[in-house]
Amino acid sequence: MCGDLLATELAEILSILGIPLETIRYYTDSRVVLGYIGNKTRSVYTYVSNWVDRILRVFSTNKWNFITCLLY
């Protein structure tokens, strides 16, 4: 989740620089994080809720995608 929050903060900087955020898509390798971001009904720990709120202030849930990490 730290990486996803960092991506959100970097996107805010890109927005300040005038780069349109509509063209950016975000990827995470954690299905748990995607579950937290898409969670609308269940309560979670306060710190998780604060991080998710921070992420969703910048992006909607449909901007986030899952990517599988393959290790060889």
N, C-alpha and C positions, 0 to 999 in steps of 0.2 A: 504494500500500500504506500510505502514511502516513495517508491519510484513513480507511482501514479500521481501522487500529490506534487512531486517535482515536475512532472510533465505539465500539470495544470499551471504551476507557477511560471514555467517557461512560456507557456501559451499566453499568459497575461503579458509577458514582456514582448512577445511577438505582436500582440494586439496594440501595444503602445507604439511599436515601430511601424504600424500601419499594415501589417500582413493580415489578410482576412482569415478569420478562424473557421469559416465555413468550409474551407478546403482541407482542413486538417482532420485526420482520423487518428484515434489513439488505440494502442494495443497493450494488452497485459497478458502475462503468462499465468495469471492466477484466477481460477474460476471463483475462488472465495471472494476476491475483490470485486469481480463482476456481480456476484450475488449481493454484496453489500451495496454497490452502486445502484443496482436495480431493485433493491428492497424497498417496498412501500408500506408494508404492513407490520412486520415484526420489529420489536425493539432490539437494539444492539447495545454494546458497551458505549458509554458516553464518549470516550476518545475516538472510537470508530465512527460514531455518529457525527462528531465534529469534523473529522477528516472527510467523510463522504459529503457533508454539507458544503465544505470548502471546494471540493471537486465539482459538485453539481451547480455551484454558483457560476462557474465558468462554462461548463458543458452539460448537455443533456445526456441521458443514458444511452441514446442511440449512437453517440460518437465513439463509444468504447467497443472494442472487439477483442476476442480471445485469439491468441497465437500460441501454437504448440512449439515448445522448445525441443529440438531434437539433439541429443547428445550422441556422438559416435565414439 
